[in-house]
Each structure stands twice: as C-alpha cells, then as structure tokens.
Amino acid sequence: MLIRNKKKLAASIFKLLFTVVGAGLGLFIITLVKPLDFIQGLDQRLFTVISVVTIFALALIFFILSPKVFSLILYNLTQVENELKKRTLSEILMGSAGLILGLVIAFLLSQPISMIPVIGSALPLILYGILGYLGINLALKYKDDIVSKTRELAIPRGVIKDKDKKTLTAAKILDTSVIIDGRIKEVVKSGFVEGQLIVSKYVLEELQHIADSSDSLKRNRGRRGLDILKELQDDPSINVVIFNEDYDTIKEVDSKLIQITKDLKGKIVTNDFNLNKVATVQNVAVLNINELANAVKPVYLPGEIMHIQIVKPGKETGQGLAYLDDGTMIVVEDAKHRVGDDIDVMVTSALQTSAGKMIFARPL
C-alpha cells in the first residue's frame, strides 16, 4: 500500500513538472519567433493572445502525455534495474569505469567539434552516447583480462620467472578445488606438505570467475577460495608462489596444471576425482586431500564394540545408518526400527571406497 501511494505521488509530481516543461517550451518558441518581421507586424493584443494560446496548448499536450511518458520512463528504469540485478558487483563497477572513461574521451573530442556551425551542437551529444556505450561494452568484454592483470599486480609475491624454475624444490601445484576446500592450509601448517605451493594464474582466473558468478553458492565458494589463498600468503611459514607462465596452446585448465606439474617436476595437490585419475594416467604424482583424510581416520577391526546413535533407515531392508564424528558411515543390520536410539553395536567388517570408508555392524 505504501509503495502504491509513493508511486501515485511520484506520478503526480512528474505530471506537474512535465506540464511546466510544456509551458516552458511554448514560451521558448514565442521568444524565438518574436523578432521575425511578420510577427512584428501583428497587433500587440493579437500576439499576446497567440502567445497565451501557444503556451497553454503545449502545456495541455504535455499534461495529457505525461502519464504515458511516466509509464515509459518507469518501465525503462525497471528494465535497467533487472539487468543490473543479473550483473555481479565487479561487472557493475567495471561497466561504470568504462562509461566514465568513454564520457571523458567524448568530452575531449567534443570541444573542437562544438565549434562547427549548425551541426556543432548536435554532434557532441551523439559522440557522448556512442563513446559511453562503447566504454561500457569494452570494459565488460575485457573484464576478466583487466581483473587478471590487476590481481597479478596485487599479488606480486613469489612470481616465478623462467630462470627461477631450477630453484624450485618439492613444488606442490594447487588446483582450484583444493584451495576452495580450505583444508590445505591446516595440512601444510601441520608439516605433511612441504616445499613451495605453486598457484597458477589460470587457477587465479578460475577462482575469480567463480567469485563473480551470479549463483550465490558458487560466488561464496569462489570468495572462500580467494580468502584461503590470501591466508596462505599471509602466513610467513608458508611459501606461496604465483606461476605466470603462459600455456595458451592447451585449452583445459586441468591439462594446463598437469603440464605445469611436469615442467616443474613437482606434485599436483587436489581433491578432484577426475583430475586425480587423468594425472595418474600421465604418470604425474598426485597428493589427494580426500585420500589423506581417509587414511588418517581411525581403524575399526571386526569384533570391536561401538556406542552410536541410529539417525535414519538404510537403503536395504532392515538397515539403520549412523555416522561417526569424522563423517564415516556405519551400516547397522536390523536397526531400522531403532532410529533415534543410542545403541551398542559390534563391528563386523569395513569397506574402503572412493567416497570414503564404510563400517558394517550389528546390534548387541
């Protein structure tokens, strides 16, 4: 109701102002034609009547047209607002910067053009429109390149040059997924991973793409990855190196990372299942964070007793499911009717899968 009242008030104010603009236009026309010879020959009273009628007529026309003009303006503003909602903050900022740059260039070019007779007043307006539009489009088109170059300048620490490759020892090449995951920071600080942590510029670009995504979940993941990378760089005990060499002949980022790992004679650090498999096939050493997490989980041998809570039914008939603190799933026979209960079970077997470890047990 409040929004509707505000809209009506805005429409009324616009109608009044638009009517005044119409009257002002009529007055402007009268002022232009007044010096003309055939007007000078008219009777003063007749000219006054014509002037009043002209001003009133234009004011009335603008008054009648004001609702349609207001609706058109409101519609275009809504379209602009909807378009801006689809854009990320970096795109809006980049587009604004491009618009400002385009308008500045148009201003400089319009100064000599405005001196041209007749068309000198119209051409600058066209120039402002064209260069403003080009500025926005070019800024959005080359946004990724501009951001990438800016990020390279903002993160100058440890950039590798060709002559420095020989000085690398035990290089660990990080992929995008392992940075977003975040566990790599604690693994490195614990001493299980040593040597330089190599972050390719292609991984930085991929993180930037994700952080600029219109999808809120992807955007949060990308920002988390950038935050983790910044924390790694800020830790004086961790040596993070940005690798800026070009591999433009290789299309896929994963393939570029594998080639970088080969060139640096290092190991690729990931938790991506597919990248792990492809790297292994190409005889590239892989450190998989998920495999490390599974390896350090406690080992439960058949016959051990555990106290657990059944949280939900299993897929098979009569099964109940429970979980350990580390996420390990326990499948309990004949426990479907015990959902919500804390019970003692005996481990019967354990199964290691690519997704993690599963423990099978039966109630005591």
N, C-alpha and C positions, 0 to 999 in steps of 0.2 A: 504494500500500500504506500509506504514511504517513497519507494523508488518510482512508483507511478506518479505521485504528486510532484516529485522533483522533475520528472520528465515533462509534465504539463507546464510547470513553472518555466523550465528552460525553453519550451516551445513558445510560450507567451512572450518571454524576453526577446527571443530571436525574431518573432513576428514584428515586435515593436522596432527593433533595430533595423530589420530588413526594410520596413516601411520608411524609416528615416533615411536609409540609403537611397531608396527610390526617389524620395523628395529631394535629396541632395543631388541626385543625378539630373533631375529636372531643372534645378537651379543652375547646375553646371552648364547644361545645354542652353538655357536662356542667356547666361553670361557669354557663351561663345558666339551666339548669333546676334547679340545686341549691337555690336559695331557694324554689322552688314548694312549696306546702303538701303536696300528695300525695307529693312526693319526700321531704319531711321526715319523713313518717310511715313510710317504709320502714326496714327493718333496715339498719344501717350496713354489715354484711358484704354484704348483697344489693346495696346501692347501689354498693359497691366493685366487685363482680363486673360489674354492669351498665356501670359506667364503663370498666372494662378492656375488656370485650367491645365497647363502642361505639368506643373509641379504636382497638382492634385491627381492627375491621371496616372502619372508614373508611380506616385505613392500608392494609389489604389491597386495598380497592376502588381507591384511588389508585395502588397499586403495579401492579395489573392494567391500569389505564387509561393508565399513564404512557407505554408505547411509542406508543400511538395519538396521545396528546396531543403527544408529542415530534415525531412524524412530521408532524402538522398544523402545529405551530409552524415546523418546518424547511421545509415546503412554502410557507407564507406568507412566510417570510423570503426564500426563493429567488425567489418572485414579485415581492417588493419590490425585490430586487437586480436582477432582469431589467428591471423597469420603470425603475429608476434608470440602468441602462446605456443605455437609449434616450434619456434626457434629457441635454441639454447641461449644462455646468457652471453657466452663468448661470441655467438653469431650476431646477437643484437649489438654488442659493443663493437665488434669488427665492422658491421654494417654502418654504424653511426660514425666510426672513424673514417670509413670510406666516403660517406656522404659529406662530412666536414672538409675532407681533402678535396673532393670534387668541387664543392662550392667555393673554396679558396682559389683554386685554379680558375674557375669560371669568373670570379671577381677580378683577378689579374688580367684575364683576356678581355673582359668586357669594357675595361677602361678606354682602350683606343677605339673599340667597335662603337661605343656610345656616341662618338663624335661624327659618325657617318650620318649625313642628312636623311630625313624621312624614316629610314628603317633602323636608325641608331637606337631608338627607344625600345623597339620590339626584339631585336636580335639578342641583347643580353639576357632577357627573360628565357628565351629558347635555350640559350647557352647554359644558363643555370640549371634548367630542367634536364638537359642531356648529360652534362658532366656530373650532376648529382646522382642521376640514375646509374651512370657508368661506374661511379665511385662505389656505390653500394654493391653492384653486381661483381665487380672485380675483387673487392675486399672479401666477399663471401666465397667467391670461386677459389681464391688462393689463401683462404683462411688457414688451412692445415699447414701450408708451407711457411706462412708467417709465424704461426704458433710454434712450429718446429724450430725455426731459426731463433725465435725469442727464447724458447726453452733451452736451446744449446748455449745461448749467452748467459742464461740464468743459472745453469748448472755447469760451470766450467771445470769443476774439479776432476782431475784424473782423466782427461781426454787422451785417447791413445792415438799416436801417430805411427806411421809405418815403421820408423826406425826404433820405436819403443816396444814392438811386438816381442823381440828377443828377451826383453827384461821381464816378461810375464812369467810367473811361476804358479803352477797349480790353479790355473784360471778356471773359474766356475761361471758359466754363461747362464744367466737367469732368463726364463721365459715369462710372458705376461701373466700366465695363470699362477705361477708360484709367488709372484710379487703381490698380486691381489689376495692370495690365500693368507699371507702375512706370517705364517709360521716360520718362514726362512730366517726372520730376524732372531728369534729365540734359538733356532738351530745353530746359527753362526755364532751367536754370543756364547753358546754352551761349548764351542770348540769342535763340534762334529764336522763342520765345514771350514776349511782354511784356504788361504790364498786370496787372490783378487776376485771380487764379484764383478763380472762384466755385464753391463746393461747396454744393449744395442740401441741405436737411435730408432730402429724400427719398433722396438718394444715400447719406447717412449711415445712414439706416434700412435701406437695401438692403444696405449693407456689413455692418451689424450682423446682419441676417437670415442672410447667407452665413456670417459668422463663427460663428454659433450653430448652423449646420447639423449634423445627425447624421452626414453624409457627411464623412469626414476630408479628402478632396481639396477640397471646397467650403469646409470650415472653414479650411483652411490658406490658401486664396485670399482669403477674407474677412479673415483676420488680417493677411495680407500687405498688403492694401489699406489697412487701418487704420494699419499701420506706415508705409507710404509717405506717407499723409496727414499723420501726425504729423511725419515728417521734413521734409515741405514746410513745415509750420507753424513748425518749429524753425529753419528757415533764414531769417536776418534779411533776406537779399536777395530773398526771395520773398514776395509779398503774397497770402496766402490769406484769403478772406472767406467766412464761413458765411452762406448765404441762407436765412432762416427764414420767408419769406412763404408763406402757405397757398394751395394750388391744389387744394382738395378736390373741386371740381366736375369736375376732369379725373382719370380713373381711372389710366391707364398712366403709369409713371414717365418713359418716353421722351417722351411727349406733354407732360408737365409741364416737362421740360427744354427742349423746343423752345419752349414758351410763355415760359419764363423768359428764354431767349436773345432772343426777340423783344422782351420788355418791357425788358430791359437793353440792347438794341441791341448785343449782343456776338456772339461766335462760339462754337459748341459744339465741344469737343475730345473726340474719341472714336476708337476703333478698331473699333467695332461697324458691320458692313456694313449691316445693316438700318436702324439709326438714321441712318447717313450718307445712305442713299437717301431716307428719309422727310423728313429735314431739307432736303435739296436740292430735293425736290419743292415744299416750302413756302417756298422762297427764303430759307432760313436758312443763313448762312455756316458751313462746316464745316472744321475742321482735323483731318485723319485721320492719326494717328501711323503707321499702316501705309503710307499713301501717301508720307509723308515718308521713311520708311525705304527704300522702293523707289526714291524719287527720288535719294537720295544714294549708291546702290550704283554701283560702277564701271561704265562703259560699255565693252562689248567689241564691236569692229567686225568685220565679216566679213574673214577673212584673218589675224587675229591668232592667235599661237601661245600655247598654254597648256599647262602641265605639271600633270596631275591624276592622281588615283587612282580607278579604277573600283571602286565599292563594291557594286553589285548589278545584276542584269539589269533592263532596262526592260520596259514593257508590250508594245511592239511587237517583232516578230521581229528578233532580232539586236542589239537596242539594249542599251547599258550606261549606267548612271547614275553621275554623280559630283556632288559638291557643293563649292561654294566656302566659305570661312570664314564669309561672311555668310549662308549658307543657300541661295544661288542654285543651282538645279538645272541640271546640264548633261547633255543627252541626246546620247550619242555613238553614231554609226552603227557597225555591225559590231564591237561591243566586248563582246558578251555573254560571249564566251569569255575575255575579259581581266579578269574580276572579280578584284580584289585586286592588280592590276598598276598601276604608275605609268607613264603613257604621255604622249607629246606629242600634242596634237590641234590642229586648225585650226578656228576659229570659222566657221561657215557662215551662221548667222542668229541673231537673238534675238527673243523674243516676250514682250511685257508683258501679264500677265493680272491679274485682280483679286486673285489669290492671291500674286502676285509675278512675278519675271522668270525666264524660262526661256531657256537658251542651247543652241543646237544646234551640234554639231561632228562632225568625222570624224577618225579616226586618221591620223597622218602615215606 
